[in-house]
Every structure is written in C-alpha cells, then in structure tokens.
C-alpha cells in the first residue's frame, strides 16, 4: 500500500482500538520499523496528528489536542457516492469475472481496490457491509469459451463459432472477426463481423457452444461503425436505428422513468397531465418490447403502429393464459 493508505490505516487502527502496539501497526501495514517511524514522524510533524506513546499500556494512542494546537487533518482522500459505487462495482465485476485470461492480474487489483476503499472515512469492510450492490440476471458462461473468445479479440484473429441463437433455438456454425467484448446487463456479448451474414452482429457469449481460434487475421471494423450499428439503436441487438418508439407513461410511473436513461439519444417530455412521453431509436424491437411490457398498464406505445401492435399481441397472449 502507498503512503497515504498507510496513514489512513494507522488512523483506523488507533480510532478503532484506542491503544495499538507498534508491532501490531507494522504488521498491519507490512512495513519495516524504519518506515513506520518515518510515517509516524510525518503524521505528527507535518499533519499535526496528536499521537503519543502510552508507557503504561505499551502502545500508541490519540490524545486530546490543546485548544491552540494546529488542526489535524489527513490528506484529502475521500470518496463520494459515485466513487464508492464505481469502486464497488469494479470490485464486484472482478470477483465475478471468469478466471483464466486475467487471473494473474485480478488479485492484485482487488487488493488495490480494497485499499482505495479503505482510505475513505470508514474501513473497506464497513463500506462493503453497509453498501450493497445487487446484480441480477447474469447467465453462466463456459470458462473455455470465454478464454478463447477474449484471447481472439485481443490477438485480432478470427473465430469459428458453433452458436445457438435463443430466438429460434437454431444451431449455426459461423466464422467471425471479433471486434470487442461487451458486458451489458450482467452478461457478456461479443461484437463481431459475421462472415456468414456479411454484417456486424452481437453474440451472447453464454450461447456459444464451441469456439475455435483460426489462423486468419480478423477483419477490423472502425469504432465509429461499430457504435453506429451496434450502439445506435435501443438494446444489445440494436442494429442501425430504423424507427423511433414513442411511449407514454402514466403520471405515477413518470416519476421513475423521467429520471432514467434508456438511450443516449432519447427525447423526453412531461405532459400537462403529468404523464411522460419518451422517444427512443431502435431497429430490433425484442429487448425494447420486453422493457415496455415490464411496465404493464403504466405505459402505452403511441408509435410506430408495428411496435404498438406487437406489444398488444403479446399482452393479449398473456391475458389469454390467465383466462383459462
């Protein structure tokens, strides 16, 4: 850990335990006696830390400073809500990341993240215990497939995939030029140029049944084209936007949806009656329809007519199941 982290660790030990032996502090910091002595002198002389040696209890402790003593303040290392969320999210991703490809680097990075969290006002353990991030909907990924795909992405080599599409359950064999791995809504996707379909496609990594790296250089697609095709419309299976969905949410649901970002290019406005109209670009309606349906009777599709009829048919089919 770096010097600033050591200062906060010393502060935490003294605050939590009251009196702490020197060897206990050195063990917690993982430093020599000389380094601990220099840190202690810096805290006392430069930061005005009121730390004294307690002869009777054989340890270091904080004492009450005199009224005219200079103010004691640790270096400006603090975490706001966004920073804590970012660090905890990174930690969660690393803990749950498929091991293998990055395993040698993950453990040191996790230790570093815990060190950063521990430099806040509260300990890393306390932050993790009091702040919880719940991730739902993750699907299991076969480790060998993830390693093969990730390696091909970085080496810029083509892949032969045996892929089972979830829409129809069909098994296809494809040769693809991998472009990038995307972690979206708790799951991994491969953005790639599909040589079978002659176009950009996004593949769910967990739906890959076999992946083999080929001795062929991958075709490179510019980032701008990737974003235009695969991030231009709504959802992971977007494609180039071909239409705009116009949705109206009730005034009750507007209080939530009005604060949400469904798409970077979305348009939204609050109507005089308190309802909220949201417009988002899309190409493939599958994921958009699912997100519309989860709002039930609190949303209405205003346009286009094709999307409105598609959602209506799904609602009627759902109602028919409950009419039995």
C-alpha positions in Angstrom: 0.0 0.0 0.0 1.2 3.5 -0.6 2.0 6.2 2.0 -1.5 7.8 2.0 -3.1 4.4 2.5 -0.8 3.7 5.4 -1.7 7.0 7.1 -5.4 6.1 6.9 -4.7 2.6 8.1 -2.9 3.9 11.2 -5.8 6.3 11.8 -8.3 3.5 11.5 -6.4 1.3 13.9 -6.0 4.0 16.5 -9.6 5.1 16.2 -11.0 1.6 16.5 -8.8 0.1 19.2 -7.7 3.1 21.2 -4.3 1.9 22.0 -2.3 -0.2 19.5 1.2 -1.7 19.9 3.8 -0.7 17.4 4.5 -4.2 16.1 0.7 -4.6 15.5 0.7 -1.5 13.4 3.8 -2.5 11.5 2.3 -5.9 10.8 -1.0 -4.4 9.5 1.0 -2.0 7.3 3.5 -4.6 6.1 6.4 -2.2 6.6 9.7 -2.1 8.5 10.4 -0.4 11.8 12.2 2.4 10.0 9.3 3.0 7.6 6.8 3.0 10.4 9.0 5.5 12.3 9.1 7.8 9.3 5.3 7.6 8.8 4.7 8.4 12.5 7.0 11.4 12.4 5.3 12.7 9.2 1.9 12.3 10.8 3.0 14.2 14.0 5.2 16.9 12.4 3.5 17.6 9.1 -0.1 16.6 9.7 -0.3 17.6 13.4 -1.6 14.1 14.4 -1.9 14.0 18.2 -0.4 10.6 18.5 1.5 9.7 21.7 3.2 6.6 23.2 1.3 5.3 26.3 4.0 3.9 28.6 1.6 2.2 30.9 -0.3 0.4 28.1 2.7 -0.1 25.8 1.1 1.3 22.7 0.3 4.3 20.6 -2.9 6.3 21.0 -4.6 9.6 20.2 -4.7 12.2 22.8 -6.9 15.3 23.1 -5.0 18.2 21.5 -4.7 21.5 23.3 -7.1 24.3 22.2 -4.3 26.2 20.5 -2.8 23.2 18.7 -2.8 23.2 14.9 -5.6 21.3 13.3 -5.0 17.6 12.5 -6.3 16.6 9.1 -5.4 13.6 6.9 -4.6 14.1 3.2 -7.6 14.8 1.1 -8.6 11.3 0.2 -12.3 10.9 0.4 -14.9 9.1 -1.6 -18.3 10.5 -2.7 -21.3 8.3 -3.5 -20.4 8.0 -7.2 -16.8 7.0 -6.5 -17.8 4.4 -3.9 -20.4 2.9 -6.3 -17.8 2.8 -9.1 -15.2 1.1 -6.9 -17.6 -1.4 -5.5 -18.9 -2.2 -9.0 -15.4 -2.7 -10.2 -14.7 -5.0 -7.3 -17.9 -6.9 -8.0 -17.0 -7.4 -11.6 -13.5 -8.6 -10.8 -14.7 -11.0 -8.2 -17.2 -12.5 -10.6 -15.1 -12.2 -13.8 -14.4 -15.5 -15.4 -11.0 -16.6 -14.2 -8.2 -17.6 -16.5 -7.3 -14.8 -19.0 -6.9 -12.1 -16.4 -6.5 -14.2 -13.3 -2.8 -13.2 -12.6 -3.8 -9.5 -12.6 -7.2 -9.7 -10.8 -6.0 -10.5 -7.3 -3.5 -7.6 -7.0 -6.1 -5.2 -8.5 -8.7 -6.4 -6.0 -6.3 -5.7 -3.2 -5.7 -2.3 -4.6 -9.4 -1.6 -4.8 -9.9 -2.6 -1.2 -7.0 -0.3 -0.3 -8.7 2.6 -2.0 -12.0 1.9 -0.3 -10.1 1.7 3.0 -8.7 5.2 2.6 -12.2 6.6 3.0 -13.5 7.7 6.3 -14.7 4.1 7.0 -12.9 0.8 6.6 -13.3 -1.3 3.4 -15.1 -4.0 5.4 -17.6 -1.5 6.8 -18.3 0.0 3.4 -18.8 -3.4 1.9 -21.1 -4.4 4.8 -23.2 -1.2 4.7 -23.4 -0.6 0.9 -24.8 -3.5 -1.2 -24.9 -3.7 -5.0 -27.3 -6.3 -6.2 -26.8 -7.6 -9.8 -29.5 -9.9 -11.2 -29.9 -11.8 -14.5 -26.4 -13.0 -15.0 -26.1 -16.2 -17.1 -23.3 -18.7 -16.6 -20.5 -18.6 -19.2 -18.4 -21.6 -20.0 -14.8 -20.7 -19.0 -13.0 -22.2 -22.0 -15.3 -20.3 -24.4 -14.8 -17.0 -22.6 -11.0 -17.5 -22.6 -11.0 -18.4 -26.3 -13.2 -15.5 -27.3 -11.3 -13.0 -25.2 -8.0 -14.2 -26.5 -9.1 -13.9 -30.1 -10.4 -10.4 -29.5 -7.0 -9.2 -28.2 -4.9 -11.2 -30.7 -7.1 -9.9 -33.6 -7.7 -13.4 -35.0 -10.9 -14.9 -36.5 -13.1 -17.4 -34.6 -15.1 -20.4 -35.7 -18.3 -20.4 -33.6 -20.9 -23.1 -33.0 -23.7 -20.8 -31.8 -27.3 -21.5 -30.6 -29.5 -18.4 -31.2 -32.0 -18.0 -28.5 -34.7 -16.5 -30.7 -35.3 -19.8 -32.6 -33.0 -22.2 -30.8 -31.2 -23.0 -34.1 -27.6 -24.2 -34.1 -25.4 -22.5 -36.7 -21.7 -22.5 -37.5 -20.1 -19.2 -38.3 -16.8 -17.6 -39.0 -16.5 -14.3 -37.3 -14.0 -11.5 -36.9 -14.2 -10.5 -33.2 -14.2 -6.7 -32.5 -14.8 -6.3 -28.8 -16.3 -7.9 -25.7 -19.2 -6.0 -24.1 -20.5 -6.5 -20.5 -24.2 -5.5 -20.7 -26.9 -6.1 -18.2 -24.8 -8.6 -16.2 -23.9 -10.7 -19.3 -21.1 -10.9 -21.8 -21.5 -10.3 -25.5 -19.2 -10.5 -28.5 -19.4 -7.7 -31.1 -18.1 -9.3 -34.3 -18.2 -9.2 -38.1 -20.1 -12.3 -39.2 -18.7 -13.7 -42.4 -21.8 -15.9 -42.8 -24.2 -13.0 -42.7 -21.8 -10.4 -44.1 -22.5 -7.9 -41.4 -22.0 -6.9 -37.8 -23.6 -9.0 -35.2 -23.7 -9.2 -31.4 -23.4 -12.8 -29.9 -24.2 -13.8 -26.4 -21.1 -15.5 -25.1 -23.1 -17.9 -23.0 -24.9 -19.1 -26.1 -21.6 -20.2 -27.8 -21.4 -23.9 -27.7 -17.9 -24.2 -29.2 -15.3 -21.5 -30.1 -12.1 -22.2 -32.0 -9.4 -19.6 -32.9 -8.5 -19.7 -36.6 -5.1 -18.9 -38.2 -6.6 -15.9 -40.0 -6.4 -12.2 -39.3 -9.6 -10.7 -38.1 -11.3 -8.1 -40.3 -11.1 -4.7 -38.4 -14.2 -2.6 -38.2 -13.8 1.1 -37.2 -15.2 2.1 -33.8 -17.5 4.6 -35.3 -19.2 2.0 -37.5 -19.4 -0.4 -34.5 -21.1 2.3 -32.5 -23.4 3.3 -35.3 -24.6 -0.2 -36.0 -24.4 -1.9 -32.6 -25.0 1.1 -30.2 -27.1 3.3 -32.4 -30.5 1.8 -31.5 -32.1 0.5 -28.4 -30.7 -2.6 -26.7 -27.9 -5.0 -27.3 -29.4 -6.4 -30.6 -30.0 -2.9 -32.0 -28.5 -2.6 -35.5 -28.8 0.7 -37.3 -31.9 2.6 -36.0 -34.8 2.3 -38.4 -37.6 3.8 -36.3 -38.4 5.8 -33.2 -40.5 4.3 -30.4 -42.9 6.8 -28.8 -44.0 5.7 -25.3 -46.4 7.4 -22.9 -46.0 6.6 -19.2 -48.6 7.4 -16.6 -48.0 10.3 -14.1 -47.3 7.7 -11.4 -44.7 5.9 -13.4 -43.3 9.2 -14.8 -41.6 9.9 -11.5 -39.3 7.0 -12.1 -39.0 6.8 -15.9 -38.4 10.5 -16.2 -35.1 10.1 -14.4 -34.0 7.1 -16.4 -31.7 6.9 -19.5 -33.0 4.3 -21.9 -30.8 5.5 -24.8 -28.2 8.3 -25.2 -30.2 9.9 -28.0 -33.6 9.7 -26.2 -36.1 12.5 -26.1 -38.4 13.0 -23.2 -41.0 15.5 -22.0 -43.6 15.8 -19.3 -47.1 16.4 -20.4 -49.6 18.9 -18.7 -51.4 15.9 -17.1 -48.2 14.7 -15.5 -47.6 11.8 -17.9 -44.2 11.3 -19.5 -43.6 10.8 -23.2 -40.3 9.0 -24.1 -38.9 8.6 -27.6 -36.0 6.2 -28.3 -34.5 5.0 -31.6 -34.5 1.2 -32.3 -34.0 -1.4 -35.0 -34.7 -4.7 -33.4 -37.8 -4.5 -31.1 -37.2 -7.6 -29.0 -35.4 -6.0 -26.0 -37.4 -2.8 -26.2 -40.7 -4.8 -26.1 -39.6 -6.6 -23.0 -38.8 -3.4 -21.3 -42.1 -1.9 -22.3 -44.0 -4.9 -21.0 -42.4 -4.8 -17.6 -44.3 -1.5 -17.0 -47.6 -3.2 -17.6 -50.6 -0.9 -17.6 -48.4 2.1 -16.8 -47.2 2.6 -20.4 -48.8 2.8 -23.8 -47.0 2.6 -27.2 -48.1 5.6 -29.2 -45.9 4.9 -32.3 -45.0 3.3 -34.6 -48.0 1.2 -35.3 -46.0 -2.0 -35.9 -44.5 -1.8 -32.4 -47.9 -0.9 -30.9 -49.5 -4.0 -32.5 -46.6 -6.3 -31.5 -46.9 -5.2 -27.8 -50.7 -5.5 -28.0 -50.4 -9.1 -29.3 -48.1 -10.1 -26.5 -50.4 -8.6 -23.9 -53.4 -10.4 -25.4 -51.5 -13.6 -25.4 -50.5 -13.1 -21.7 -54.1 -12.3 -20.8 -55.3 -15.5 -22.6 -53.1 -17.6 -20.4 -54.9 -16.2 -17.3 -58.3 -16.7 -18.8 -58.0 -20.4 -18.8 
